[in-house]
Amino acid sequence: MSVLNAELRGYNEQIDSNDRVVRSLADALYQKQTAWRPGPNRWSVAECVHHLNRTTAAYLPAIDKATERAKTRGWMSEGPFKYGKMGTWFVNAMEPPPKRRYRTMAVFAGPADLSFRDIVNKFFSSQERLRQRLHRSNGLDLARVRVVSPATRVVRFRLGQCFAFLLAHERRHLWQAHRIMETPGFPQREDHQ
């Protein structure tokens, strides 16, 4: 594989960092803990990670379509890349701790009907697919290529900002998972005995 440009290397490092967080959750928690909800209409740790899987799965085809179109049109650049205010706002809005809550759109929601181990395995698989997209995007003009959101055609990200958004979104929900673990009533290890 070719050497990634500086921006994509940064995103690759963020994938690695988010992977470590999920690995630590998988190593530390047992099934009852991962399924526990702090209240009705609130997510469990498993549902947080499952939501990340759904989100990445929805975005990958949109990224593929955008990168293929860019390659056909010859939109190449090594950067550095400059992005607009709107996309930057979307990325910053995803960073933890959340400044406001957003309703999850149907395309990114769904029951976490798998074991946490299976959810975690799917997470690592989706992370690898996202990492492949970073490599396929290397050399493209990350600020020119537009990715249409799978939730609504109104939202379009520049390719580089799409990667930044997805990774900030992961951090947001991994932060949420840790907050769930700090909630009073969260099952403790001795409850498992």
C-alpha positions, 0 to 999 in steps of 0.5 A: 500500500502507498504511504497515506498523506498527512490528513489520512494518516491522522484519520488512520491513527484515530481509527486505531485509537477508537479500536483501542477504546472498544477493545478495552470495553470488550475486555472489561465488561460482561454481557449483563453490563453491555446490555444494561440501559440507564433508563427507558429510551436510553442506549446500552453500551452494546447499542452504542457500538451497534449504532457505530456499526450501522452508521459506518455500514451506511456511509461506506457505499456513499464513500465508494460512490464519491471516490469512484466518481472522483477517480473518473473525473481525475480529481487528484491532489496531495493537499493540504486541504481546506474545508468550509465552515458548515462541514467543520461545524458538523464535525465539531458538533460530533465531538464529545462531550456532546453539546446537544443531542440529536435524534438518530435517523432510522438508517443508523438505528436498529436493535442490537440483537447480537451478543456484545462479542459479535457487535465488537467483531463487526465493529473491528470489521467495519473499521477495517473497511473504513481503513481500506477507504482511507487508502483508496482515497489517498491522492484524491482531492479530499476537499473537492470530492463530495459524499452524500449522506445516506440519511438525507441528500441535503447533507453533503460532506467533503470526503476528508470531512466525512472521515473526520465526521465518522471518527468524531461520531465514534468518539462521541458514542464511545464517550457515551458508553463510558458515561453509561458505565458511570451511571448509578445502578450500572451492574458491578463485577460482583453482580456477575458472581 
